Amino acid sequence: MAAATLQTEAEPVVRDWLMKRNCSVSPRQFVLFYASLALFSLAIAASLVLRGAWPVVPFTGIELLVVGVAFVIHARHTIDYERIRLYPNRLVIEQMSAQRLTQFEFNPRWVRVEHGASPRDPVKVVSRGQAVVVGVHLAQYRRASFARELRLALGACG
């Protein structure tokens, strides 16, 4: 088993595509933003409580809870990516979504790349009845050119 692994690692990569989400805010900046939002909301709620509007407190808590949950959901997807590696005898697709890694492996000679008629349509890699949507992190205007690039690279392998 170890010999097979070493042979696989030494296999040359013909092409390597890495597509990530565009995340312009670091995790630290994200936490600081939420903390400043929470402090601002709590300051407003405290000033209203001092004036006798105590029913504001539960709504402030609900607001901060809902925004916190939305931020956590967003944060789980900040490291999402797709990596497509083309080797001489195989095509490997890795997809990370919400900290869950999924891998697909195909024979590059049997793969067909499909792109829909409109730029919004996803790019699909199809082989032997199995279809995998790729390029979801690409801007819509880049999907058609990526599909062409992938087709050309696959054609060079066959």
Secondary structure in CASP SS format (residue, H / E / C, confidence):
PFRMAT SS
TARGET T0000
AUTHOR 0000-0000-0000
METHOD secondary structure of the structure
MODEL  1
M C 1.00
A H 1.00
A H 1.00
A H 1.00
T H 1.00
L H 1.00
Q H 1.00
T H 1.00
E H 1.00
A H 1.00
E C 1.00
P C 1.00
V C 1.00
V C 1.00
R E 1.00
D E 1.00
W E 1.00
L E 1.00
M E 1.00
K E 1.00
R C 1.00
N C 1.00
C C 1.00
S C 1.00
V C 1.00
S C 1.00
P H 1.00
R H 1.00
Q H 1.00
F H 1.00
V H 1.00
L H 1.00
F H 1.00
Y H 1.00
A H 1.00
S H 1.00
L H 1.00
A H 1.00
L H 1.00
F H 1.00
S H 1.00
L H 1.00
A H 1.00
I H 1.00
A H 1.00
A H 1.00
S H 1.00
L H 1.00
V H 1.00
L H 1.00
R C 1.00
G C 1.00
A C 1.00
W C 1.00
P C 1.00
V H 1.00
V H 1.00
P H 1.00
F H 1.00
T H 1.00
G H 1.00
I H 1.00
E H 1.00
L H 1.00
L H 1.00
V H 1.00
V H 1.00
G H 1.00
V H 1.00
A H 1.00
F H 1.00
V H 1.00
I H 1.00
H H 1.00
A H 1.00
R H 1.00
H C 1.00
T C 1.00
I C 1.00
D C 1.00
Y E 1.00
E E 1.00
R E 1.00
I E 1.00
R E 1.00
L E 1.00
Y C 1.00
P C 1.00
N C 1.00
R C 1.00
L E 1.00
V E 1.00
I E 1.00
E E 1.00
Q E 1.00
M E 1.00
S E 1.00
A C 1.00
Q C 1.00
R E 1.00
L E 1.00
T E 1.00
Q E 1.00
F E 1.00
E E 1.00
F E 1.00
N C 1.00
P H 1.00
R H 1.00
W H 1.00
V C 1.00
R E 1.00
V E 1.00
E E 1.00
H E 1.00
G C 1.00
A C 1.00
S C 1.00
P C 1.00
R C 1.00
D C 1.00
P C 1.00
V E 1.00
K E 1.00
V E 1.00
V E 1.00
S E 1.00
R C 1.00
G C 1.00
Q E 1.00
A E 1.00
V E 1.00
V E 1.00
V E 1.00
G C 1.00
V C 1.00
H C 1.00
L C 1.00
A C 1.00
Q H 1.00
Y H 1.00
R H 1.00
R H 1.00
A H 1.00
S H 1.00
F H 1.00
A H 1.00
R H 1.00
E H 1.00
L H 1.00
R H 1.00
L H 1.00
A H 1.00
L H 1.00
G H 1.00
A H 1.00
C H 1.00
G C 1.00
END
